[in-house]
Amino acid sequence: MKSRNIIFIIVMLSGLVIGGFLGELASGIPALSFMSYGKEVGLTTPLDLDLVIIKLQLGFTLKFTIAGIIGMIISIFIYRKLW
């Protein structure tokens, strides 16, 4: 059962990444430019933590686009057909 959950997460993330990539490609085409519309969520400036010996910079950002969400939905349908 655990392996199915891991495969599901991998399939969803791959659909999100492929959809986001296609959305970036479509941004140059005027008729499809709406596919690259989205929001960015996370730390816009990195968080600095200076511990004298070590300095850490932490940053995390997620960008959700319409194409990425569509890609994720398609990947869920593909997953359901395979299992």
N, C-alpha and C positions, 0 to 999 in steps of 0.2 A: 504494500500500500504506500509506503514511503517513497518508493521509486516513481510511482505514478504522480505523486505530488511534485517531486523534483522535475520530472519531465514536463508537467503542466506549467510550472514556473518558467522553465527554459523556453518552452514554446511561446508563452505569453511575452516574455522579454524579447525574444527574437522577432516576433510580430511587431512589437513596439519600436524596435530599432530599425527594422526594414521599412516600416511605415513612416517613421521620422526621416529616414534617408530619402525615401521617395517624395516626401513633402518638401524637403530642401531642394530636390531636383525640380519639382513642379513650381517652385517659387519664381523661377525665371519665365514661366509661361503665363501670360496675362489671364487666360481663361481658367487656369488652375491655381492661381496664386493664393486663393483662399485656403488651400490645403495646408499651407505653411503657417497659418494663423494659430497662435497658441499662447500659453502663459508659462512663465518661468518661475519656479518655486524653489526656495532654498536660501542659502547664505550668498548674497551677492558680493560681499567683500569677505576675504578669508579671515578666519578667527585666528589671531596670533596668541600663542602661549609660550612665553619665554621662561625657561627653568634654569637659566644660567649655563648649565651643561648642554642642554638641548633646547632647540627652538622649534616649535611645531606650528605649522600653518594648516588649519583645517578648513575645508570648503566642500560644500555639497550643493549641487543644483540639479533640479529636474526640469526638463522642458517638455510640456505636453502640447502636441499639435493635433489638429484634426486628422491628418494623415496617420499619425502614430496611433491614435485611438481606433481608427478604422482598421489599421493593420493588426492591432491587438484583438479586435472583434473577429476578424477573419481567421486569425490563428486559433482562437477558441473554437470556432466552427470546425477547423481542420483537426484539432485535437479530439473533438467529440466524434468525428467520423473515423479516426484511427482507433479509438478505444471504444 
